[in-house]
Amino acid sequence: MILDENKFSNLRKLLRVTAWVKRFVAKLRKKTCESGPMTVAEIKDAEEYWVRKVQLDNYCSDIQLLKKNKPVPPQSKLYSLVPYVDDRGILCVKGRLEQAELFHNEKHPAIFPKSKFTDLIIMSEHVKSFHSEVASTLSRVRNNFWIPRGRQLVKKVISEYLICKKYALKPAKQLTGRLPRDRVVESPPFAVVGIHFTGAITIKAGDQNCKKVCIALFTCAVTLAVHIEVVSDISVKSFIFALRRFFIKKRWLQSDLLR
């Protein structure tokens, strides 16, 4: 089959294209009359095709030995995994979970080398797990595949994924701006102030009736001391009354509003 996995950036698209090509070839050979939408079995068959292809491209000599019922040599990278070829022709890990009540793929995951198809599998599981961290993605991958040095490969693939790379970026460090002259020149308290209003708050008057008022905050620019005045609302008239009361107490005021 003439298909190049390097031309695909999505595992689902690769498997569907492969399945359609395999169906077309089967029709040419008159082995099937299948029609209609793609089935799950055909998608699974396409996945197994790529698993066998990638394994043959990387572990051909080991697979040939195992098919002849010969063990892999100690020099092989797969020696410690005790590999075997199952009835599908896929190279799997033998492991010690034969008696466990698990699916076949979980007990005997397929051995996968570093390849473009492996990267697509990792990215597919990463997206299915809602862009989870390395450990969660690796755990999902190991449900079906065993990748030598899998953690390093999963970390590399996730770090190169554009969407995750954008979220992982740290914001640029903002240079500290210079303080204005009024903040650094020595002056008496409340010589330079900033004026702010709070939102409406509910208080009880002397007759026990509740009413809403606001608070005017006069903040000293040098000492950061705060003077509070209660106003009935945030109208200009109420502000002027609060400003007059402030003048009576502090005698002096310099503000951007009065320059």
N, C-alpha and C positions, 0 to 999 in steps of 0.2 A: 504494500500500500504506500503510495507516494504522498505522505503527509509530514509536515515539519512542525514539531511542537514549539519551536522557537518563534513561529509566526503567530502564536496565540498568546493572549494575555489573560485568558479566562478559562478555567478548567471545564466549566459547563459547556462553553461553546466548542472547545476541542472535542469533548466526548460526543456531542450531538453531531458535529460534522463527521467524525469518524464513523458513528453509527449509520448516518445516511449513506456514506461511501460504501460501507460494508453491505448495506441492503442493496445498493445499486449493483455492486459486483455480484452478489448472490443472485439477483434477477438475471444478469447477463449469463450466468452459468446455469440458469434455470433450476436453482436449488431452492428457491422460495418464491411465493407469490404475495408476500407481505405487502400491505398497503395501509394507508391511513397514518395517524399520528405515530410518533416514535414511542416505543414501549420501554418500560423499565428494564426488561430483560436485555434489550438491544443496547441500552446505555451501559448496563453492567458488563456486557460482552465487550463493548468498546473500551471500557476501563481495564479489563483483564488483558486486552490486546496490548495496550500501552505498558502495562506492568511487565508483561513478558518481553516486550521489545526493549524497554530500558534495562531490564536485568540481563538480557542477552548481550546488549552493547557494552556492559560493564563487567559481568561475571560469566562470560561465555565458557571459559575453561573449567570453572568450578561446576557449572551446570552440566557440562558434558560428562565430568567425572561422576557426579551424583546420579545421572541417568543410567550409568553403567554399574550402579551400586558400589561405587568406590568412594572412600572418604576424601574430603578435601585435604590438601597437604597442610602441615603446620605453618608453612610460610604464608598461607592465604589469610587475607584480612577477615574472612568469615569463619575461620577455624573455631574461635571461641563461641560462636553462635550455634554451633552444631546444626548446620542448615540441612534441608532436605527439599526435594521437588515433589509437590503434591500432585493429585490427579488432574489438576488444571494446567500443569506445566509451569507453575509459579514457584519460585524459590522462597521458602519460608523458614522461620526460626522454629526449631523443635521445641525448646523450652521445657518447663516442668509443670505445665498447667493442663496436661492431657485429661486429667480427671475432673477438672473444674467445670462447673455448669456455666460455661460461657460460649459465645459464638465462635465458630472456627477461626475467623479473622482475629479475634481477640486472643485466643489461645496460641495461634500460630501466625503472627503477623508477617506479611510479605517483606522481604529485605529490600530496601531501596537505597541506591547510591545518590550522590549529588548529581542532579540533572535539572533541566528546565521543567520536565514533567513533575518532578519532586517539588520544585518551587511553586508550581500551580496548585498542587495538592495542599501544601502548607498555607498558601494564600486563601484557598477555598475554605479551609477549616477556620482560619483566622477571621474571615468575614462572617461565617456561620455562627461563631461564638461572639459576635458583636465587637470585633476588634479587641479581644481580650489580650492579656499579657502573654509572655513567652511560655510560662508553665501551663496555662490553660490550653493554649493552642497546641503545644507539644503533646499534652495528654489526649486531646482529640485525635491527633494524627496517629498516635500509637495504638488507637483502637483497631486500626487496620494495617498499619505499616510500621516497620522498624527501620529507622534511619541511623546509621553509624554517625556518632557525633551530632545527633539530631538537635540538641539544644543550641549549639553554635549556629547550625544552619537556620533554624527557626528564628533565632535572634537576628541573623543577617537579613533574612527575607522580610521580616517585619520592619526592620530599620530602613529598608529601601522602599517600602510601600509608601506611595506619595501621600495618601490621605493621613496615615499615621505619622508620617514625617512632619507634616504641617502642624499637627497638634502637639508633637513632641518638642517643637522649637521653643526656645526661651525668648521672651521679649527683650528687645534691645535695652541696654542700661541708659536711662535718661541722665544727662549731665545736670548736676545741681546748679540751679540758677542763682544769680546774685540777689541778695536781699535788698529791698528798697532803702533809700537813705533814711526814711523815717523810722525804720526798724533797728538801725544800728547807731544812730546819733543819740547821745545822751540827752534826755529831756525829762521834765517833771511828769509824774503819772497823769495819764489822760490828756496830755498835751496833743497827742495824735491818736485818733480813735477810728475804729471801724464800726459801722452801725448796722445791726441786723434785727429782723423781727422773727419771732417764733410763730407757729401756727396757733389757732384759737384753742384756748383751754377753758374749762368750766370751773367757776369758783362760786362760793356761797357768800352773798352779801350779808349785811347786818340784819336784814329782815328775813333771813333764812331762804330767800329766793335765789335760785341758781341763775347765773348769767355767764356769757362767754366774753373773755377778754384776751388781749394779746400782750406780749412782753417785748419791749424794746431793749436790745442788748448793746451797750456801749463798751467796746473792747479796746483796751489800751494797746497800741501797736508796739510799745517798748517792753512794758512789764507784763503784758497779757492779763492784767487785772480786768474785771468785768463789773460794770455798773448796770443795774437793772431798774427799768421803769415800767410800770403797768399802764397800758393804754386800752381804751375801750374798743378800738379797731385799728386798722392799718391805713386810715385815711391821712391826708396831708395835715388836716387840722389837729388830729390826735398826735401826730408826730411833732408838730410845732410846740404843742403843750409839753410833751415829754422833753423836748430839747430845751425849753425854757427852764424846766425844773432842774435839768442837768446843769445848765449855766449857773443857776443859783447856788448849787452845791459845789461845783468844780471851778467856777470863775473863768476858765479858759478852755478853748476847744479849737483844734485844727483838724479839718477833715477835707477829703477830696470834694465834698459837696459844697464847701465854703470857700474854696480857693478861686 
